[in-house]
Amino acid sequence: MSRKIWVFDTTLRDGEQVPGAKLNIYEKLEVAQQLKKLQVDIIEAGFPASSEGDFQAVKQIAQQVGGSTNMMITALARAVKSDIDAVYNAVKYAENPMIHMVLGTSDIHVEKKFSKSKDQILQIGVDAVKYAKSLMPQVQYSTEDASRSDFEYLWKTIEAVIDAGATMINVPDTVGWAVPEQFGDMIYKLNNRIKNVNPDVLLSVHCHNDLGMATANTLQAVKNGADKVECTVNGIGERAGNAALEEVVMALSTRGDYFDAFTSINKKEIINTSKIVSSLMGLDVQVNKAITGDNAFAHSSGIHQDGLLKSRDAYEIIHPTEVGLDDMELILTARSGRHAVRNAINNLSIDITDEQFEGVFADFLELADAKKEVYDHDLFILVEDYLRRHDKIANFEKHADAFYVLEDIQVISNPIFPSATIKVSKGTETFRASTVGTGPIDALYTALKEVIDVDMNIMEYKISSVTRGKEALGKVKIQVQSHDKTYIAKATHTDVIRASAEAYINAANSIIVEQFVPTEV
């Protein structure tokens, strides 16, 4: 029978320990509300004893987000009375609160960090659990650095704190030292012993990613009996981060045949949650990151595109809509094959013969080498140019003339009046605008909005370096919304201001393209 795996999200505690990722109380509330939509089972809202601000943030989350018995609100404490009191006074407003405490069990922690004997540390843990249990019924005990601990001492500690009243036992791989097979064996033995002592106690794992194995260790723990996984959105966290929630959840979902386990996560909220966390914390998601990276469902290889067009399961094990995306993205580049380009042209309802297509495809490869990525509006123009050159019927002229082209741009950046002057053409028409803004990009986009007659609102703007050196390429990506539909456009140039303008125009032209494509009934 398939097991329910509890998902404990520590984005607001361990995730927020990333340097520079500190959130204010309003931002923490926004993330917590989104985690509630994601339907995590437990939110670890912070470390109340660390500061008054964090205490108030945890308290507000307990009051405003913790109004359901279906989701627990907890926070971290060291195994000392003042920390436990801080957690209790912050989370007690939730309908289903829990106290979470941590104390080391490895020789390194016991002897070097605490300078105490093992028996002394064990007794501190037992006393702390008894005190926490007197305050509320749900208590989690984390055996810090468990993966480097002597197994029998680790078990002696777990057995003692269960007897003292702990309802959840968390086994952390605190420094990312574990490897899946060994970690799985340890969890298997602990799970057997715990279930013999008290079958109602949940066994949890918390894995760090220092050797890149956090997700693998977490999944191996589930396979070997763990009831609960501790994760962060996008895998953020101390040092190299934690097991990524989206990776663990989708692995359990996609490979249910192997793990025989499931979660209650609302998978369609995964991408939205990832974007909110990334935006508020200022931490970009690497483009090739599993599940939530920009390229996670994008295909540019001609071999892959051909296989996908013949059968999606050839190269796709997760449907993008499962995690909240629209669909897979076939990116047209110089590596795209004939099948992908032909398919894109057909999807635009452009009717050309096979002979004409071969000519257009040759032009496509030349453009793709220069432009990196080719958009739908580029295809309209490629076809029209080819037909004109070969004295064919130029019935695409009205389409090509509908697209905007950046002719010239000048941007002045200063602290008083940042300004932009742009020249844009559309067919035989030319448009000019000069505007000021709060900064150079704001001025630029204000000017473009003034001359481009497309209803769209910018939702996200991102710039990154593609190459190094004096002539480095800057890549700009913007996400816009028009009539409740989202469009993503990119542009690359050594001048990042020009790349910003071209990305904006690519987005506008993507919206225009849809006017020429018949709507399916």
FITORVEX-71944 format. One record per residue (C-alpha): x, y, z; chain. Coordinates in steps of 0.2 Angstrom, whole numbers, plus 5000, padded with zeros to 4 digits. Each point is the difference from the previous one (the first is absolute). Layout:
BEGIN
   east   north     up   c
      X       Y      Z   A
...
//
This chain:
BEGIN
   east   north     up   c
   5000    5000   5000   A
   5007    5017   4995   A
   5006    5011   5015   A
   4997    5018   5003   A
   5016    5010   5002   A
   4999    5015   5010   A
   5009    5016   4993   A
   5008    5011   5012   A
   5005    5017   4992   A
   5015    5009   5008   A
   5002    5014   4987   A
   4996    5013   5012   A
   5012    4994   5013   A
   5015    4990   4992   A
   4997    5008   4983   A
   5000    5017   5007   A
   5018    4997   5008   A
   5007    5003   4982   A
   5010    5016   5001   A
   4991    5014   4993   A
   4983    4991   4999   A
   4993    5008   5016   A
   4981    5003   4999   A
   4990    5013   5009   A
   4984    4995   5009   A
   4988    5004   4985   A
   5011    4990   4988   A
   5000    4986   5012   A
   4981    5000   5001   A
   4999    5000   4981   A
   5011    4985   4999   A
   4990    4991   5014   A
   4984    5004   4991   A
   5007    4992   4984   A
   5006    4985   5010   A
   4983    4998   5006   A
   4993    5000   4982   A
   5014    4987   4996   A
   4992    4989   5014   A
   5016    4996   5010   A
   4996    4991   5016   A
   5012    5010   5011   A
   5007    5017   4999   A
   5015    5004   5010   A
   4998    5019   5001   A
   5017    5005   5008   A
   5011    5001   5015   A
   4991    5010   5012   A
   5014    5001   5013   A
   5012    5008   4987   A
   4991    5017   5000   A
   4985    5010   5005   A
   4996    5002   4981   A
   5000    4981   4997   A
   4990    4997   5015   A
   4986    5012   4994   A
   5001    4993   4982   A
   4997    4982   5007   A
   4986    5006   5011   A
   4992    5009   4985   A
   5001    4985   4990   A
   4992    4989   5014   A
   4986    5013   5001   A
   4997    5003   4982   A
   5005    4984   4991   A
   4998    4987   5013   A
   4981    5000   5001   A
   4998    4982   4994   A
   5002    4983   5009   A
   5006    4993   4984   A
   5017    5009   5001   A
   5012    5002   5014   A
   5010    5016   5004   A
   5017    4997   5009   A
   5016    5010   5003   A
   5017    4995   5006   A
   5007    5000   5017   A
   5017    4994   5008   A
   4997    4988   5015   A
   5000    5014   5012   A
   4985    5007   5010   A
   5000    5018   4993   A
   5000    4994   4982   A
   4986    4987   5003   A
   4990    5014   5009   A
   5003    5012   4985   A
   4993    4986   4988   A
   4985    4997   5011   A
   4995    5018   5001   A
   5002    5003   4982   A
   4991    4984   4993   A
   4987    4998   5013   A
   4988    5010   4990   A
   4999    4987   4986   A
   4986    4987   5000   A
   5013    4986   4999   A
   5017    5006   5007   A
   5016    4990   5003   A
   5016    5004   5009   A
   5016    4994   4991   A
   5016    4999   5009   A
   5018    4995   4995   A
   5015    4993   5009   A
   5015    4991   4993   A
   5004    4982   5001   A
   5017    4998   4991   A
   5016    4999   5009   A
   5006    5016   4992   A
   4985    5009   5006   A
   4999    4992   5018   A
   5019    5002   5003   A
   5005    5015   4990   A
   4985    5011   4999   A
   4992    4997   5017   A
   5015    4993   5010   A
   4989    4988   5010   A
   4999    4982   5002   A
   4987    4990   4990   A
   4990    4996   5015   A
   4999    5018   5004   A
   4994    5005   4982   A
   4987    4986   5001   A
   4993    5006   5016   A
   4999    5018   4994   A
   4990    4993   4985   A
   4988    4990   5011   A
   4997    5014   5012   A
   4997    5012   4985   A
   4987    4988   4993   A
   4991    4998   5016   A
   4999    5019   5002   A
   4994    5003   4982   A
   4987    4986   5003   A
   4993    5009   5015   A
   4996    5014   4988   A
   4992    4992   4985   A
   4997    4982   4994   A
   5010    5001   4984   A
   5019    5000   5002   A
   5014    4996   4987   A
   5017    4995   5005   A
   5015    5002   4988   A
   5016    4990   5003   A
   5012    5013   4991   A
   5014    4992   4990   A
   4991    4983   5002   A
   5009    4993   4984   A
   5017    5002   5009   A
   4994    4993   5016   A
   5004    4984   5009   A
   4985    4990   4996   A
   4997    4992   5017   A
   5001    5017   5008   A
   4989    5007   4987   A
   4987    4987   5004   A
   5002    5002   5019   A
   4996    5018   4998   A
   4985    4997   4989   A
   4993    4987   5011   A
   5002    5011   5015   A
   4991    5015   4992   A
   4986    4990   4994   A
   4998    4993   5018   A
   5000    5019   5005   A
   4986    5004   4988   A
   5007    5005   4983   A
   4987    4996   4986   A
   5012    5003   4986   A
   5018    4995   4998   A
   5010    5009   4987   A
   5017    4993   4994   A
   5010    5013   4991   A
   5015    4998   4988   A
   5005    5017   5007   A
   5016    5002   4989   A
   4995    4990   4985   A
   5012    4986   5004   A
   4989    4985   4997   A
   4999    4990   4985   A
   4983    4992   4995   A
   5004    4982   5003   A
   5007    5002   5017   A
   4987    5013   5005   A
   4986    4989   4994   A
   5007    4985   5011   A
   5000    5012   5015   A
   4983    5005   4998   A
   4994    4983   4997   A
   5007    4994   5017   A
   4994    5015   5009   A
   4982    4998   4992   A
   4999    4982   5006   A
   5005    5005   5018   A
   4989    5015   5001   A
   4985    4991   4994   A
   5003    4986   5013   A
   5001    5013   5014   A
   4986    5012   4994   A
   4992    4997   4983   A
   4991    5017   5001   A
   5017    5010   5000   A
   5004    5007   4983   A
   5018    4998   4993   A
   5006    5015   4991   A
   5016    5004   4990   A
   5009    5017   4996   A
   5013    4999   4987   A
   5013    5013   4994   A
   5007    5001   4983   A
   5019    5002   5003   A
   5004    4986   4989   A
   4985    5002   4989   A
   4991    4985   5007   A
   4987    5008   5011   A
   4985    4995   4989   A
   5007    4982   4997   A
   5003    4998   5019   A
   4982    5006   5003   A
   4993    4988   4988   A
   5010    4985   5006   A
   4994    5004   5018   A
   4982    5000   4993   A
   5003    4983   4992   A
   5007    4994   5016   A
   4985    5005   5011   A
   5001    5019   5004   A
   4983    5007   5003   A
   5005    5019   4997   A
   5012    5010   4990   A
   5007    5017   5004   A
   5003    5011   4985   A
   5001    5017   4993   A
   4993    5008   4984   A
   5013    5001   4986   A
   5012    4990   5012   A
   5006    5016   5009   A
   5008    5000   5017   A
   5016    5000   5010   A
   5016    4998   4989   A
   4995    4989   4985   A
   4982    5000   5005   A
   4987    4986   5005   A
   4991    4987   4991   A
   4989    5009   4987   A
   4981    4998   5004   A
   4995    5000   4982   A
   5013    4986   4995   A
   4995    4989   5015   A
   4981    5002   4997   A
   5001    4997   4981   A
   5012    4985   5002   A
   4987    4992   5011   A
   4986    5005   4988   A
   5009    4994   4984   A
   5007    4985   5007   A
   4986    4994   5011   A
   5003    4982   4993   A
   5017    5000   5009   A
   4997    5010   5016   A
   4981    4995   5003   A
   4998    5016   5009   A
   4991    5017   4997   A
   4999    5017   5007   A
   4985    5013   5002   A
   5009    5013   4991   A
   4990    5010   4987   A
   5012    4998   4986   A
   4993    5013   4989   A
   5006    5013   5012   A
   5018    4995   4999   A
   5006    5012   4987   A
   4990    5015   5008   A
   5008    4996   5017   A
   5017    4999   4992   A
   4998    5017   4992   A
   4994    5008   5016   A
   5014    4993   5010   A
   5013    5005   4987   A
   4994    5017   4998   A
   4998    5005   5018   A
   5016    4992   5005   A
   5010    5007   4985   A
   5007    4983   4996   A
   4999    4995   4982   A
   4996    4982   4996   A
   5014    4992   4989   A
   4993    4998   4982   A
   5003    4981   5000   A
   4992    4997   5017   A
   4989    4985   5001   A
   4981    5004   4999   A
   5001    5019   5003   A
   5015    5005   4989   A
   4996    5010   4984   A
   5006    4986   4989   A
   4992    4986   5010   A
   4987    4997   4987   A
   5009    5009   4985   A
   5006    4990   4985   A
   5013    5007   4987   A
   5008    4984   4994   A
   4994    4995   4983   A
   5000    4982   5005   A
   4990    5003   5015   A
   4988    5011   4992   A
   4997    4987   4986   A
   4997    4987   5013   A
   4988    5011   5010   A
   4990    5004   4985   A
   4998    4982   4996   A
   4996    4995   5018   A
   5001    5011   5015   A
   5006    4986   5011   A
   5016    4997   4990   A
   5008    5014   5010   A
   4987    5007   5012   A
   4997    4990   5017   A
   4990    5015   5008   A
   4987    5010   4991   A
   5003    5018   5003   A
   4982    5004   5005   A
   5002    4988   5015   A
   5011    5013   5008   A
   4991    5016   4995   A
   5008    5004   4983   A
   4990    5002   4983   A
   5009    4987   4990   A
   5017    4994   4994   A
   5010    5012   4990   A
   5009    4996   4984   A
   5013    5013   4998   A
   5005    5003   4982   A
   5019    5002   4999   A
   5013    4995   4987   A
   5000    4983   5008   A
   4981    4997   4996   A
   4996    4988   4986   A
   4989    5001   4985   A
   4986    4992   5009   A
   4999    5013   5014   A
   5001    5014   4988   A
   4987    4993   4989   A
   4989    4997   5015   A
   5001    5018   5006   A
   4996    5007   4982   A
   4985    4988   4999   A
   4994    5006   5017   A
   5000    5017   4994   A
   4989    4995   4985   A
   5013    5005   4987   A
   4997    4990   4985   A
   5016    4996   4990   A
   5005    4986   4989   A
   5014    4988   5005   A
   5012    5008   4987   A
   4996    5017   5007   A
   5003    4994   5018   A
   5018    4994   4995   A
   5004    5017   4995   A
   4992    5008   5015   A
   5010    4987   5011   A
   5016    5005   4993   A
   4996    5019   5004   A
   4995    4994   5017   A
   5016    4992   5004   A
   5009    5016   4995   A
   4989    5011   5011   A
   5001    4988   5014   A
   5020    5000   5000   A
   4999    5019   5002   A
   4985    5002   5011   A
   5002    4985   5012   A
   4981    4997   5002   A
   4987    5002   4986   A
   4982    5006   5004   A
   4983    4997   4991   A
   5000    5018   4993   A
   5017    4996   4993   A
   4993    4985   4990   A
   4987    5012   4992   A
   5013    5011   4994   A
   5012    4986   4994   A
   4986    4993   4990   A
   4995    5017   4992   A
   5018    5004   4996   A
   5003    4983   4992   A
   4984    5002   4989   A
   5004    5018   4995   A
   5018    4995   4995   A
   4993    4985   4989   A
   4986    5010   4992   A
   4987    4989   5009   A
   4983    5006   5006   A
   5004    5011   5015   A
   4984    4998   5010   A
   5009    5002   5016   A
   5004    5018   4998   A
   4986    5006   5011   A
   5007    4989   5014   A
   5018    5006   4999   A
   4995    5018   5000   A
   4990    4997   5016   A
   5016    4997   5010   A
   5011    5013   5009   A
   5019    5002   4997   A
   5012    5010   5011   A
   5009    5012   4988   A
   5010    5011   5013   A
   5001    5003   5018   A
   5009    5013   5012   A
   4999    4999   5019   A
   5007    5012   5012   A
   5002    4994   5018   A
   5003    5013   5014   A
   4993    5003   5017   A
   4989    5015   4995   A
   4991    4996   4983   A
   5003    4983   4993   A
   4994    5000   4983   A
   4997    4990   4984   A
   4998    5004   4982   A
   4994    4986   4988   A
   4997    4998   4982   A
   4988    4985   4995   A
   4993    4995   4983   A
   4985    4990   4995   A
   4999    4996   4982   A
   5002    5017   4991   A
   4996    5010   5016   A
   5013    5007   5012   A
   4997    5005   5018   A
   5010    5011   5011   A
   4999    5003   5019   A
   5010    5008   5014   A
   4996    4998   5018   A
   5007    5001   5017   A
   4998    4987   5014   A
   5006    4995   5017   A
   5015    4991   4992   A
   5006    4996   4983   A
   4990    4984   4997   A
   4984    5009   5007   A
   5003    5014   4988   A
   5003    4988   4985   A
   4985    4989   5003   A
   4989    5016   5003   A
   5006    5006   4983   A
   4997    4983   4991   A
   4982    4999   5008   A
   4996    5017   4993   A
   5003    4995   4982   A
   4996    4981   5000   A
   4981    4998   4999   A
   4999    4983   5010   A
   4991    4998   5016   A
   5013    4992   5012   A
   5006    5002   5018   A
   5018    4995   5005   A
   4999    4987   5014   A
   5019    4996   5001   A
   5016    5007   4994   A
   5017    4990   5001   A
   5017    5004   4994   A
   5015    4988   5001   A
   5017    4998   4992   A
   5003    4987   4987   A
   5018    5002   4997   A
   5015    5008   5008   A
   5012    5013   4994   A
   4999    5018   4992   A
   4988    4994   4987   A
   4989    4990   5012   A
   4982    4996   4995   A
   4986    5005   5011   A
   4984    4990   4999   A
   4984    5008   5004   A
   4984    4991   5004   A
   4983    5008   5003   A
   4983    4992   5004   A
   4985    5010   4995   A
   4981    4997   5001   A
   4987    5005   4988   A
   4982    4995   5001   A
   5003    4988   5014   A
   5013    4991   4990   A
   5019    5000   5005   A
   5014    5002   4987   A
   5019    4998   5002   A
   5012    5008   4989   A
   5019    5001   5000   A
   5014    5009   4991   A
   5019    4999   5000   A
   5012    5015   4996   A
   5016    5007   5006   A
   4990    5016   5004   A
   4988    4995   5014   A
   4989    5015   4996   A
   4998    4995   4983   A
   4997    4982   5005   A
   4986    5007   5012   A
   4992    5009   4986   A
   5000    4985   4988   A
   4993    4989   5013   A
   4986    5012   5003   A
   4997    5000   4981   A
   5001    4981   4998   A
   4986    4999   5014   A
   4989    5012   4990   A
   5002    4991   4984   A
   4996    4983   5008   A
   4983    5008   5005   A
   4998    5007   4983   A
   5003    4982   4992   A
   4985    4993   5009   A
   4989    5012   4990   A
   5005    4990   4984   A
   4998    4983   5007   A
   4982    4992   4999   A
   4993    4996   5017   A
   4996    4982   5002   A
   4981    4997   5003   A
//
